[in-house]
Structures are given as C-alpha cells and as structure tokens.
Amino acid sequence: MNRPLFRRTKIIATLGPATENEAALERIIQAGTDVVRLNMAHAKHEWVRTVIRRIRAVSAKVGKEVAIMMDIKGPEIRTGDVAAPFELKAGEVFDFIVAPHADRTENEVRSVSVNYTDIVKDVAIGDTVLVDSGLIRLEVLEKNERRLRCRVLVPGKLGSRRHINLPGVRVNLPSFTEKDRSYTLVGIEEGIDYVALSFVREGRDIELLADFLRDHRSRARIIAKIEDQQAITNLDEIVRASHGLMVARGDLGIECPYEDLPILQRRAVQTCLAHGRPVIIATHMLETMIENPIPTRAEITDIANAVFEEADCIMLSGETTVGKYPVECVQVFDKVARRTESAPGAGFASALALNSDKLKVLRSAVVMADQLPAKGIVVFTRQGFMAQGLAALRPRFSPIFAITNNIETQRQLALLRSVDAMFLPFASHPEETVLNTLRLLRESGRANVGDKFVIVSDILASNNQLVDSIQLRTVN
C-alpha cells in the first residue's frame, strides 16, 4: 500500500536530555513531531527560556511551525527524603509523618515525611495509599494529627520524593499552585501556545488558569489533564471549560481500576468530540522503546486504537525525554497512524451537536468534500475557530488547509486533527486571497492542476456585510 501523503493524527513529543539539543530537535521535527511538550516537573526557568527559543529557531530552519505545550505539574503529594532507599515488607506497619518534628521512632515503626499536612484530614480509616506510581500499596489503619499509620499490602522499595496517590479521595490542594504561576509566567513571556494543567478536578480549576492567562494578555490555550476519579465525575464541565483534554493514563490508571481505563479513555474521546474539543491520548504508548529499538505488538495496537477513535493527538513522554530511540518512536507513531487512518474510524464525531448556523455551514462543506471527494477543504481563519469547527466534524477524506495571517494561530492549529495550517497575509479583496491560496497550495506541492477544493470563506454581500460562503474551486 502506498504511504498516505497526509497524516491526520498529530504527534506530541516531550523534550528532555535525549532531544533538547538542536540536532536532535531537528530530527524529531522532521520525523513528524507537530507539538513539543515541556514537562515542568523537573525543569528550571532558564532551561525553559533556552529550549523555547531553540525550538522556534529549529522550526524556522526546517520550515515547519510546531506548537509548544508547557505542562505544569499542579498539586502533588510526595514523600520526603530518605537517607537511602529501603524495602517495605508485606504486612509491615508504616507511618506517614506530617508534623515537622514528630517522633519517628515511636514503637520502632519505620516512617517517612509527607509534604501535604492535610492528608490526615482527607483520608479515612480503610482508605488505600499508593506510592511510586502504585508500585507500593498500603491500607490506613489509624491516624492522628501527626501521622497516618498504615499496613503494607504490596511491598516495594521506597526512595526519596516518591509520588503518592489517594484513589477516590478528594484532596484539599490548590489546582494552580504558586510554582505553576511562576512557570506559566515564564512561558507567557516566551510565547508558549498551550498550557496543560495537571490533576484538573472540576471546571473551576480551568477558570483560575484562564484568569491568569487573561490578566497577562496571553492567547495560550488550556489543555485539561484528567488524572483521577473526580475528573471523570466532572468530565463534561471540564471539557466545556477547557480548550482541549489530555487523557493522562499514567495517574488515571492508578487512581481508577486499571480494567476501567479503556472504557474511560473511550468515554473521554467521545465527550470531547461531542463538544467539539480536541483530545490527546498520552502515557506509556511506546514505553518499551525507551530501551528497545522496536515496539511490542500490544503498543502498536494501542496506538492504532487511539487513531481509530479519531483522537487529535498521540503523545510521547519518557520515550523522547530519556529514551534511546526518540526519532524511531516518532517514526513508529507516524507509520502506524497513517496506516490506521486508511480505514474508517469510530465515527464518534457524529454526536457533535450542530447548535449554531456556523457549524451547519461547516458541516455542509464537509459533506461536499466527502462526497466529491475533494483534494482538501480550505478555510480562512484569524483566531482558529473556523478551523477547529471543521476539525471537530472529522472529514473522511479531505485535509483541512487552514490559511491564517496570524503566526500564533498557525502554531496553535498544529494540535488539531486533519488541520494543515499555513501562514499567508490576507489581501484586501477576498477573491485575491483565494487565488493566492490556490497558488500557495500548488507551489508547496499540496495541489496539482485539476484538483478540486471546497473553500469556506467570507464574501461581501450587497448590504456590505460579510456572509459565510462555500465554494468549489478547481486548480488551473
């Protein structure tokens, strides 16, 4: 089978030691990366500034504008430092200490400090405490104002600053921390395109970040990361409040029963497509390729399933931060996505409510393009909303060529499924802009003489008002 010229599903690669130098960045962008993610969990401000400027420079060099997503870590519960890692044994009684100077040798029970003092208020007797991505499991036996006393159910080695999960527990932590604010401000100053907010639990969490971006005059868009049971409960309001969703399957698969994870992923995708929001599937997609040069067959199927569900993006994390084969990982994503897209998808976008005249016009354009089928759909957009509307409708055959005169919009559109965003100054007359666009498509190799395009544009009516129009044009 011939390799399709256009890949609909977008690829997000996380930057790290394996990919942060200029040569490696160039290779992963050329291999197919559309969005570069910066993980703030272990980053420094100066590193953020340096790599953002490097990404922009490399993008200009290779002639491909990628979006930059800053992933701020949100509220975290972690253990404190230990002198050396030690083994917790099954059945052992173990304390989590919250009082700064509490006696840790009481009854010779081993212990570790916790950075969240209200943990003793939030959890109940019998609750589960998970440590280090769920590798260690404990049950709460008793508690007081100084400590949680637990029994080890699943043993393991405990090191310093291990992440703690409390499945089903509502914790009283701020969604947008002071540390998050400082990193976001650096990102705003450097012109990031997206901010991914971790552990979003309800729509109000998104509003806090949106207010901060608005106060600092940033056009960055917000991606809500769903990572616990409360987020699933409030899924609809989170999707409506955000610009897009990331299904962060690492923590989500710890906080929720792992057998529920495929169902939760599908529900999240369906909810996003019903509301016309982009959705990202993330975590462990090519985990074995951190060390190995080829993927497992299960990983290939996992990637293909996300593409079949018609997610906007699939994401690489450790595979491209510390992995041995970052370029190969991007290539695997690219190859599997193209092949899977050659067959029909799940069709979840049919649930999108056409609750505006604008969406009905866009739907007509998609139907026309699918029935021809057209070489592409062309849309002119300044802020990206028309292009997002078309992407939400999931055209079956035609790429969406989003023509914009705003470089920020071009970058943000890199995250949307099926959208190929191109920068072009708009002429004073709409017809001239259309002709310039067809010329640009032909000169860039995206169109040939005789190709048919469905064009969504504004035209000037007799009353001097702009109205939406759908045109069919043939390249000559």
Secondary structure, DSSP 4 states (H G I P E B T S, - for coil): -PPPS---SEEEEE-STTT-SHHHHHHHHHHT--EEEEETTS--HHHHHHHHHHHHHHHHHHT---EEEEEE--S--BB---SS-EEEPTT-EEEEE-STT--TTGGG-EEEEBS-TTHHHH--TT-EEEETTTTEEEEEEEE-SSEEEEEEEE-EEE-TT-BEE-TT------SS-HHHHHHHHHHHHHT-SEEEETT--SHHHHHHHHHHHHHTT---EEEEEE-SHHHHHTHHHHHHHSSEEEEEHHHHHHHS-GGGHHHHHHHHHHHHHHHT--EEEESSTTGGGGT-SS--HHHHHHHHHHHHTT-SEEEESHHHHT-S-HHHHHHHHHHHHHHHHTS----GGGG----SHHHHHHHHHHHHHHHTT-SEEEEE-SSSHHHHHHHHT--SS--EEEEES-HHHHHHGGGSTTEEEEE-PPPSSHHHHHHHHHHHHHHTTS--TT-EEEEEEEEE-TTS-EEEEEEEEE--
